[in-house]
């Protein structure tokens, strides 16, 4: 079975320390996490070609961002110095890329992105 279509086995864990660091330094954490994947974040086809471990790193950050958004921290279009990417755009990209990697996959029901990716990958 090819790496990009293997079932999602749930290696993406998030703990309170991760959330605390992300809340304290959201822009720097996002930049360090996502910069290596800049091309993949602009094209679901490129995202789908990433090894599952790299896609997991993106899924992990996007799920952290979902939780930060619940606490009121997200992209602020009124703040031109705010480089955070919009959470909804990140989530849409991940879902589109995972579906491209595994056509005919499950529907995204919202909520925890790790659950959506697990369903799409067939786990």
N, C-alpha and C positions, 0 to 999 in steps of 0.2 A: 504494500500500500504506500502511496506517495506521502511524504511528510505533510504537505499542505492539506491533505484530506483525512488525516487520522482523526479519530474521535477525540474530543476535548476531554482530557483527563483531570482537569481542575488544578493545575499546578500554580495558578495565580492566586496567591494569598495576599491579604491586606490586613495589617494590624493597626492598632492605635498609634504606634510610633510613626508609621507611614502617613497616616492622616494628619498627625501633629506637624510633621515636617512639611508636608504639602500645604497645610494651612499657614504655617509661618513663612514659607518661601515658595509660594505657588508658581510664580513666573520662572524663577531659576530652576525649580524642580521640573517644570514642564519642558523647559528648554533642554536641560540635560537628558531628559527621558526621550523626547521626541525628535530632537535635531538629527540624530542618525537616520531617521525614517522620513525625512522631509519629502522625498519624492513619492514614497508610498502613501503619504497623507494627502497627496493631491490626485491620486489615481487608484481607484479600487482594484484595477488589474495588477498594478505594481504591488499593492498591498497583498493581494492574493498569492503572489509569487514569493513572498517572504517565507522563510522557514517558520514553522509553528512557534518556536521559542521567541522569535522576534515579534510575531503577531501577538503572542502572550504579553510581551512587555508593553505593547500599545494598549491592549485590552485592560491590563492592570491600571495604567495611568488613566484611561478614560473612565474606569469604574471609580477610581479615586476622585476624579473630577465630578462625577455624578454626585458623590457624597458631599463634596465641597459645595456644589450648587445647592444641595438641600439646605446647607448652612448659609446660603446667600452669596457665595463666591463663584462668579462666572465671568465670562467676557463682558466688558463694559464698553459698548460702542461709543459712549460719550467721552471716554478717556482715551485719547489718541496715543498715550504712552503705554497703554495696557496691552501687552503682547499676548495675553491668554487667548487661545483659540476658542471659538464658541463650542460649548459642550455638545449641543445638538448636532453640529456639523461633524465633530469627531465621532460621535456615536453612529451617525448615518454612514460615514466612511467605513467604519469597522464592519457594520452590518453588510454593506454593499460588497466589501472586499471578501468577507467570509462567505457570502452567498456566491460570489464569483468562484471562490476556491472549491465550493461544494454546491453545485447547481441543484435545484429542486429541494433545497433545505427548508427548515421550519420557518415559521413567521415570527418576527420579533414582537414580543408582547410588552416590551418596555421593562422597566425595573433594572435589576442587577444585570449589567452587561455580561458578566461571566456566565450567567444562566442562559442568556440569549445565544452566546457563542457556543456553549455546550450543546444546546439544542440544534444549532445550525451544523456543528461538526458531527452531530449524530451520537453524542454521548448522553 
